[in-house]
Amino acid sequence: MAIKRTRDLSQNPQDGHLSSVAENYLLSLYVLREESAHITLSRLADHLKSLPEGERLGTSLPSVAGMLRRMAREDLVEVGPDRQVHLTRRGDYLAEDMVRRHRLAERMVVDLLGVELHRAHIEAHRLEHAISPELLSKIASRLGNPQTCPFGHPIPGSDQTPPGQNPVNLGQASLATRHIIDRVPEHDNDLLRFLVDEEILPGREIVVTDTAPYRGVLTIAGPLGHDVALGLDIASRIWVHPI
């Protein structure tokens, strides 16, 4: 569910330079929290593996644990007694800034530069670390202050409100009911290319025509007019709302 933010992220919230690795961790933690995931060490390590090759410096459990210890010393994260990883107040603020840069960079490369949609996530990762607060403000203004990235995820600081009533993940969508796609996962490039090719994208209409939980799949009538089978794990990461 989209969250309305009231903090002014047009100003630089950083009170010290973070490494690009720390920024990637903050981005990943924020995204996992959006997915309502219980953020464990192994879950975070798996998510970091989805980043473009040049963005990560090590995703083994010992490497991730060591980085989290350093981030805890910098008051960015804390690990609870249940071993769940949480952003501190400072970490949350800096993570929002990082996510805002990433998602505006995605919008910029798609809307202004014409980059293919399935490449937007990768190109944004290359740009996000170098965007200054001043440039970020100009990018947002030039884009018309968009509320979401090209994949439907809310841009922090945009005061976005949920696009539809009663959003659900696709795995929970009612059979034979028309739905509009709100947002799709972007961190698996092969999956994203498939979704782009099938036009399973925000704003497109779909209908769930069959579910087979025992096989772990559901079938939709896709935007291109033919049936598309999706694994339930993928469907649970696609959010829709009924028309």
Protein Blocks (a to p, Z undefined) as FASTA:
>chain_A
ZZddfbdfkbcfbgbdcdfklmmmmmmmmmmmmnopacdfklmmmmmmmpcfklpgbjcf
klmmmmmmmmmmnopaccdfkopacddfklmmmmmmmmmmmmmmmmmmmmmnopafklmm
mmmmmmmmmpcfklmmmmmmmnopaabdfkopacehklpacfbghiacfklpcehiacdd
fbdcfkbmklmmmmmmnopaghiacddfbdcfknopacdddfkopacdddfklmmmpccd
dZZ
